[in-house]
Each structure stands twice: as C-alpha cells, then as structure tokens.
Amino acid sequence: MSEATLTPRQELSATISKSFAAKAYAAQSATSGLAPAPIRRREPGPQDVQIDILYCGVTHSDLHQVRNEWQDLMPTVYPCVPGHEIVGRIVKAGSAVKKFKEGDLAAVGCMVDSCGVCANCRAGDEQFCDQMPTFTYNAQDKHLGGVTYGGYSSSIVVNEGLVLRVSQKVNLAATAPLLYAGITILRCVTGA
C-alpha cells in the first residue's frame, strides 16, 4: 500500500473530521414515529452556507417519504430525516460566498447542492442538473456518503446558489411552508 492510500478507517476519520454533529428528528422505519437522533453535517465548503434552522414546514411529501410510499421510485433509506421547507439564520459562510453573510435570514427548498458546472446548472436550472441535483433529504450525499438529511434538524449546509434571502419583516413560521408550493408556483408564474 502506498503512502497516499488511505484505509477505510482513515477515510472515515477524514470525513468525520470535516463534519459536525447536529440534532434531528428521524424515522427509523416506515412505521415508526419521528424521534430525536444525532446526525452528521458536512462542514461548509467555499460556496456553502451553514444555516441554524428556526422553522421547517411539514408537507405530505415528507409523510410519503418517511412511510416509504414511493419505494418504486425513491426508496427511503433509514434513518430518514425529512423536511424541505426550511427557514433559518446563516451562522457560517464559505470563503467564496457572495450573496450572504453571517446573521442573514435564509430559506431552503428541496435542493441543497448540484454539480454547478453542467449547462443546466450554469443557467440556474439546477433541478435539471446533468449529474442529478442533491435533494434536501434521502438523496445521495456526495460529500459525506450515505444520504442527505432534511430540515427536521438543528442545522443544514447548502450551496449558496440554492438559498433564498428572507426579509427580517416577515413571519418566519409562516414563510417556511412557502418553500414548497409557493416557490413552485412563483417560478412558473414569473419565470424566475
């Protein structure tokens, strides 16, 4: 084995050292309720923001995923931490982040990352990413391995291009549910 080759244990240690602990509510099976569970979040990269989650809406999609009702299309990997209507405060911004700073209010919908280099991503259409976008939960976690965990947690790390600014003047609890149908409709109506 060459000096540059890492053992699986060394790879795991390197991954864990680039992550932090967060609190979450997770389903352990299709029939269990949500219960407190520790999870790991990746440390923010240069283009990422770390958000302390203040509110997360609940959608029927979360229930379908937790109950594994979409098993033919997107089988649920347990533990599953749902939630993709997230509002919170940025507590850390990567060195290349331009749109946000620590302390800003922010919102996240159903995606947390994409390849960023394909034609669709460069055009702002990350949902059509040639490499498949990274969904907020139950998607392949390209940074830590395993799957992504959603907003029923204390913190999340997201590529800044998939984060929306939230006004200090709005009701934050009422804003979270808009990240689902509200943003979908807005984009259709405005072409934004």
N, C-alpha and C positions, 0 to 999 in steps of 0.2 A: 504494500500500500504506500503510495507516495505521500509526502508531507502535506500536499494540498487536498487530499481526500479526507473528508470528514466521515466519521462513523455515524450511524443513525442517532445515537445518543448525543453526539456533538452537534448534529444538525438540529435536534430538538432543543438543546440548550441554547443554541444561537437564535432560534425562532422565539423561544420564551423570553430571552433577554431583550428582544425587540418588540415586546408586548407588555401589556399591563392588565391587572385584574380589574374586573367590573362586576357589579351586581346585576342580576337579571331575574326574570320570571320565565321559567321554561316548562314545556310539556315533556314528559319523559316517554310518553306513548300516545297513541291515538285515543285512548280512553281516560288518560289521567288529566287532572286539572293542572293549572299553572302553579308552580311552587318556586320559592327562592332557589337560585342556583348561581354558582360562580362561573364566570366565563372569562376568556382572554380576548383582549382587543389589541390590534396592531398599533405600534407607535406611529404617529403621523409621519408621512414622508414629506418631501419638499413641497408637493402640491396639495397636501391634505390639511383638513382642519379636524380638531377633536372637539366634539360638542358634548357638554353635560346636558343630558336630556331632562327637560322640565315637564313636557307633556307628550303623550303618544295616543293617537286615536285608535279606535277599535273598528275593524271592518269585518264583513262576513268572509272576505278572503282569508283573514287570519284564522278564522274558525275552520274553513275548508282545509287550510294547510295543516293546522295542528291536528285535525282529525284524519289526516291522510286521505281526504276525499278526492284528491287529484292524483292518486297514485299511478294512474296510467300515463299521465303527462309529466308530473313533477312529484315523484315520491318524496315523502317527508323523511328527513334524516333527524333522528332524535339524539340528544335533546334539541327541541325546537324552541327558539325564542322569536315569537312573531313581532309584528309592529312595523308599519311603514308610513306612518303619518306623524312625523317627529318634529317637535319644536324644542329648541334649547338655546344655550349660550355657548359661544366659542370660548374654549379655555386654552387652546393651543393652536397656533397656525404655523405651517411649514415655511421654510425659508423662501420658497418661490410663490407663496400665496399673495395675490394682488388685490382680490376683491373683499377680503375680510380681515379683521384684526381681533385680538382677544377682547372679549366683552360684548361683541356684536351678537344680536339675536339672529338665529338662523333656523331654517327648516329643511327637512329632507323627506323625499318621497320614496319611491320604490327602487331606486338605484343608488349605489354608493361608489361605483367605480366602472371604468371601461378601459379599453386598450389605449384610447386617446390618440391613436395615430392613423387609424383607417379613415377613409374618405367620409364615412358617416359620422364618426366622432369629431373629425375636424370641422364638419358642417354643423355641429351642435345637435346631431341626431343620435346621441349615444344609445338610445333604445334600440337602434338598428346596428349596433356595433358588430363588425365582421367577426370578432372573437367572442361575441356574446357579452352583454353587459353583466356586471356583478350586481345582482339584486340585493336588496337590503337584508333579506333573511332567506335561509335554506338554499343558498346558491353556493357554487364552488368559491371558496375563499382563496384567491390567488396569492395572497400574502402569507397567511398562516397555515394554509392547508385546511382540510375539513370543510365546514360550511360557514356561511355568514350568519350572524345573529342580529335580530332586529331591535326595534325601539322599546321593547318592554325591558329596558335595562337602564343603567345609570349613565352610560356614556357610549358614544359611537364615533368612529373615524371615517371621514368621507372625503373624496376628491372634491376640491372647491368648485369645480365646474358643475357639480350636481347638487349644490347647496343654494338655497334661496335666502335672500335677506328678508328679515321680518322687522316691521316697524315697531318702535317702542310704544306706539299709541294703541295697538290692537290688543284685544283679549286673547292671550296666548292659548288658553284652554280651548277657545272657540276656533282658533286658527288651525290647530293640528288636523282636524277632520277635513279641512280644505285641501290637504296634500294628496288626497285620493281623487275623488270625483271632481272637486273644484279645479284642480290644476289640469286634469284631463280635459275638461270642458273648456277652460280658458285657452289652452293651447289650440284646440280645434277652432274656436271662435275667432281668436286673434291671429293665429298663425305664429304665435310667439314660441 
